[in-house]
Amino acid sequence: MEYINFFFDGILPIPDISPIPDTETVINRDPRYFSALGDILTEAGDAAIRDYISWRVLQFSLSYLNGEAAAIRQRFNRAARGQLSDRPQWKKCAGLIGFQERHWDGLNLAAGSLYAKRVFSPEAKEAMEEMVAYEKKAFRDQIEETDWMDDETKAKAFEKLDK
């Protein structure tokens, strides 16, 4: 947590972002990795971490600056990775706004909402809501019948299901 707070406080300060409190629950799927990462970051020191983050920001930004900057990045990628060509500009733009990617940020949610408003009939919406209710009930039944979850875990699962 302290490295995340260090990043947002010292390296990339963003107004109105509160530090992550020590009481915040974080799911760590690979404790050995993060333990080793903590040791590496401590050993590397603040200057090396700042340099690394600056390099990553620069590397990312080069494709979206002018043609000369994009050419520099392409020469680097060719030499370092054997990448012969960069993605076409239209694919970069589509990726930036969330299309052609499997994530839920960018404009894909807004575009999806516009599409749904135009194409999705009230009857289709009702059918989908019925299907979701059926799926939730089936999931609820599975949680209730599960014997490997304790009552506290089941309660949290039900809470998530009801959101």
C-alpha positions as CSV (number, residue, x, y, z in Angstrom):
1,M,0.0,0.0,0.0
2,E,2.7,2.4,0.8
3,Y,4.2,2.2,-2.7
4,I,0.8,2.9,-4.2
5,N,0.4,5.9,-1.9
6,F,4.0,6.9,-2.7
7,F,3.2,6.8,-6.4
8,F,0.1,8.9,-6.2
9,D,1.4,11.3,-3.5
10,G,5.0,11.8,-4.8
11,I,5.3,10.8,-8.4
12,L,1.9,11.4,-9.9
13,P,-0.1,13.6,-7.5
14,I,-3.8,13.7,-8.4
15,P,-5.9,16.3,-6.6
16,D,-8.8,14.9,-4.5
17,I,-7.4,11.4,-4.3
18,S,-7.2,10.1,-0.8
19,P,-4.4,7.7,0.3
20,I,-5.4,4.1,0.5
21,P,-6.1,3.4,4.2
22,D,-4.4,0.5,6.0
23,T,-7.8,-0.8,6.8
24,E,-8.7,-1.3,3.0
25,T,-9.1,-4.9,2.0
26,V,-6.9,-5.9,-0.9
27,I,-7.2,-9.2,-2.7
28,N,-3.6,-10.4,-3.3
29,R,-3.7,-13.5,-5.5
30,D,0.1,-14.0,-5.4
31,P,1.6,-13.0,-2.0
32,R,5.1,-14.3,-2.9
33,Y,5.2,-12.0,-6.0
34,F,4.2,-8.9,-4.0
35,S,6.6,-9.8,-1.2
36,A,9.5,-10.1,-3.6
37,L,8.3,-6.9,-5.4
38,G,8.4,-5.0,-2.1
39,D,12.0,-6.1,-1.6
40,I,12.9,-5.2,-5.2
41,L,11.3,-1.8,-4.9
42,T,12.9,-1.1,-1.5
43,E,16.3,-2.0,-3.0
44,A,15.8,-0.1,-6.2
45,G,15.0,3.2,-4.4
46,D,12.8,6.1,-5.2
47,A,14.9,7.5,-8.1
48,A,14.9,4.2,-10.0
49,I,11.1,3.8,-9.5
50,R,10.6,7.3,-10.7
51,D,12.8,6.7,-13.8
52,Y,10.9,3.5,-14.6
53,I,7.5,5.1,-14.4
54,S,8.7,8.0,-16.4
55,W,10.1,5.7,-19.1
56,R,6.8,3.7,-19.2
57,V,4.8,6.9,-19.6
58,L,7.1,8.1,-22.3
59,Q,7.0,4.8,-24.1
60,F,3.2,4.8,-24.1
61,S,2.9,8.4,-25.2
62,L,5.3,8.2,-28.2
63,S,2.6,6.5,-30.3
64,Y,0.1,9.3,-29.8
65,L,2.4,12.3,-30.3
66,N,3.5,13.6,-33.7
67,G,4.8,11.4,-36.5
68,E,8.4,11.9,-35.6
69,A,7.8,10.6,-32.0
70,A,5.8,7.6,-33.4
71,A,8.7,6.8,-35.7
72,I,11.1,6.9,-32.7
73,R,9.0,4.4,-30.9
74,Q,8.7,2.2,-34.0
75,R,12.5,2.1,-34.4
76,F,12.8,1.2,-30.7
77,N,10.2,-1.6,-31.1
78,R,11.8,-3.0,-34.2
79,A,15.2,-3.1,-32.5
80,A,14.1,-4.3,-29.0
81,R,11.2,-6.6,-29.9
82,G,11.5,-7.3,-33.6
83,Q,8.1,-5.6,-34.2
84,L,8.1,-4.8,-37.9
85,S,5.2,-2.4,-38.0
86,D,3.0,-0.4,-35.7
87,R,-0.8,-0.9,-35.5
88,P,-2.7,1.3,-38.0
89,Q,-3.9,4.6,-36.6
90,W,-7.6,3.6,-36.7
91,K,-6.8,0.5,-34.5
92,K,-4.9,2.7,-32.0
93,C,-7.8,5.1,-31.8
94,A,-10.4,2.3,-31.4
95,G,-8.2,0.8,-28.7
96,L,-7.9,4.1,-26.8
97,I,-11.6,4.5,-26.5
98,G,-12.2,1.0,-25.5
99,F,-13.2,-0.8,-28.7
100,Q,-11.4,-4.0,-29.8
101,E,-10.4,-4.5,-26.1
102,R,-12.1,-6.6,-23.5
103,H,-12.4,-4.1,-20.7
104,W,-15.1,-1.8,-19.4
105,D,-13.6,1.6,-19.8
106,G,-13.4,4.1,-22.6
107,L,-16.3,4.9,-24.8
108,N,-17.5,1.3,-25.4
109,L,-20.0,1.6,-22.5
110,A,-21.4,4.9,-23.9
111,A,-21.6,3.4,-27.5
112,G,-23.2,0.2,-26.1
113,S,-25.8,2.3,-24.3
114,L,-26.6,4.3,-27.4
115,Y,-26.9,1.0,-29.4
116,A,-29.1,-0.6,-26.7
117,K,-31.4,2.5,-26.7
118,R,-31.8,2.3,-30.4
119,V,-32.1,-1.4,-31.0
120,F,-33.1,-3.0,-27.7
121,S,-36.9,-3.2,-27.5
122,P,-38.8,-3.1,-24.2
123,E,-39.8,-6.7,-24.8
124,A,-36.2,-7.7,-25.2
125,K,-35.3,-5.9,-22.1
126,E,-38.0,-7.7,-20.2
127,A,-36.8,-11.0,-21.5
128,M,-33.2,-10.2,-20.4
129,E,-34.3,-9.1,-17.0
130,E,-36.2,-12.4,-16.6
131,M,-33.2,-14.4,-17.7
132,V,-30.9,-12.5,-15.2
133,A,-33.4,-13.1,-12.4
134,Y,-33.4,-16.8,-13.3
135,E,-29.6,-16.9,-13.3
136,K,-29.5,-15.1,-9.9
137,K,-31.9,-17.5,-8.4
138,A,-29.9,-20.5,-9.7
139,F,-26.7,-18.9,-8.3
140,R,-28.5,-18.3,-4.9
141,D,-29.6,-21.9,-4.8
142,Q,-26.0,-23.1,-5.5
143,I,-24.6,-20.9,-2.7
144,E,-27.3,-22.2,-0.3
145,E,-26.5,-25.8,-1.1
146,T,-22.7,-25.3,-1.0
147,D,-21.0,-27.0,1.9
148,W,-17.5,-25.7,1.5
149,M,-18.5,-22.0,2.4
150,D,-19.0,-20.9,5.9
151,D,-22.0,-18.8,6.9
152,E,-20.0,-15.5,6.8
153,T,-18.7,-16.2,3.3
154,K,-22.2,-17.2,2.1
155,A,-23.6,-13.9,3.6
156,K,-21.0,-11.9,1.6
157,A,-21.8,-13.9,-1.6
158,F,-25.5,-13.1,-1.1
159,E,-24.7,-9.5,-0.5
160,K,-22.8,-9.3,-3.8
161,L,-25.6,-11.2,-5.6
162,D,-28.1,-8.6,-4.4
163,K,-26.2,-5.6,-5.7
